[in-house]
Amino acid sequence: MREKRGSTLLTENIIFIILNVVFIIILVVFLISRISNASLTEEKYAKEIALALDAASPGMKITLNMSDAFDLAKKNLGEKNLDEMVSINRNIVTVKLQDGRGHSYSFFNNLNMSKPKSNYYPSQDNAWIFFVGGYNAR
Amino acid sequence: MQDKKQFGAFVRSKRGDKVLSIYWFLILFIVTGAVIYMASSFYGTPYDVRMLESHELGNQIANCLTSNGYFNDNALDSNFDENILSRCNLNFNVEDNYGWTNKSEYYFEVGIYGYNKGSFNLLGPQLADIRAGNPNLKTTWQLSTTSGESAVSGFFSNVLSAVSNFFTGKRKINTIVIHTTDGSSASGAIETIAKKDINVHYMIDRNGYIYSSAQPPAQFANAFVPEDQAASHAGCGIGSSALTSCSSLPASSGCIDKNPINSNGILDAKCQNLSNPPQSEWCCIPGFNSNSIGIELVNLGPLCTGINGGFCENSVLLDGYKWENFSNSPDQMNSLSTLVADIALRYKIPVDRDHIIGHYQITTYKTDPGPDFPWDSFLKEVKAKELILSAPSQSGTGDKNLPQGEMRSFYTVDRNGNQYVVQVLAIIGKVEKNV
């Protein structure tokens, strides 16, 4: 009788612990998914690049370390599509790290950034390099 | 009787079986819900950079209104505001994103005023009013804005930096030393300084014009160094040589002990009270070049002795000499108090006689700026201008549902020495929804 009761207690405790662990795991997975969400990283870099370009002057070279963005882009888009991670068109910066439209943000500085390959490109060390050539013609 | 005895997180039922405690799981659900809600609201809120953006917009406009340290006269042209976007290299025509429409997400206005030191806010008559973008943003921003952090001094510094070559963090500056040139003209004084191979940070002419490394004279530019470099204006040597002993000078110089530091490296006791130096020696406190900003005022100093009229009109007889009267040069004193207030704000230098000093307080054989210098009224004016320049600017509320912006003021001069106060308001709309 005593053995049966002890065995029941053990089983119940194990179930209880397993349920708690499952709960905590779900919570942690949720938090991690929110923190490492590609859309958050897209937004962060779109705005940081836009701000950097707002503050830029012709002749500047801006190197932005985007290691975490590269990791997400490699995982979601594949290594061959890294060139498309960042695009700048008509004063809009778009960062795309997953399938979809990516995140876009505008900048007001009238810089000529219209030629992607010569003005900005990914470098070997997981950074993006932006060359600020000049202002758009008035 | 129901057995309520707790066993871990279980309770016993009537039959004696243990069941999972609903209370425990209720707490777990509440905690989980709270964590999920907080994480969602924190990470779902847009990364709001609009305050920084409005600051950058203000900077770009300010840079556009100045050139090589001077106010751009053409900013007062009647057609300047028509072309201000292209003149300032601004592009508000952005593609429609998130329902934003062209020209609706940016707004700025610039008020250019004459400089009136007599008014509370330094504003004289308004000379230009330039606006661009969506004015509706201003209405919303005004309704929601409260006083924010002070941005005036920093911005003032940014713009004046073009004039003053302002750099911070490269050396510790805690003193401003005021000199007089003991000469009749700025050009003569600059030439003398350059030929002696010494230098200062600023020189202010009688008309209020400020010479510096940012706008040096065509010749003798080496007479000025930027603020991030120590100038040789308050050393204990003659020329560029820092004397450590009278032995390096001929006896005819009359030098008995030019070095106030004794052999133990301690300031000689007899030199510690510079207001009462030993009669037969002169004292000098070394080290002031490294921690100070030097400002020269074009002024004859004691050389008015025996001279009447001209710059020596209304000269003041003190200590056996006639001194050029500073009240003859109100523009110079005005520029000096503005410049000192700006420097004091930037380096957090207390406005008092321990930190804003005359050259005579360092070296006993120096007299500048002379006994006629109006220290009390000057420091009062510096404090008043410091208050005005550091007054809180309006800024945004941080509410993601409202436009964010910043209003700031700065002082600048044109190439003719005309002084202006410019107010810039820059507002960014771009309200984003939670994701």
Interface residues (C-beta under 8 A of the other chain):
Chain A: T8 L9 E12 N13 I15 F16 L19 N20 F23 I26 L27 F30 L31 R34 I35 N37 S39 L40 E43 K44 K47 E48 A50 L51 D54 A55 N89 R90 N91 I92 S104 Y105 S106 F108 N109 N110 L111 Y135 N136 R138
Chain B: F7 G8 A9 F10 K18 L20 L28 T32 V35 I36 A39 S40 Y43 P46 Y47 V49 L52 E53 E56 L57 N59 Q60 N83 L85 S86 R87 N89 L90 N91 F92 N93 V94 E95 N97 W100 E105 Y106 K430 V435
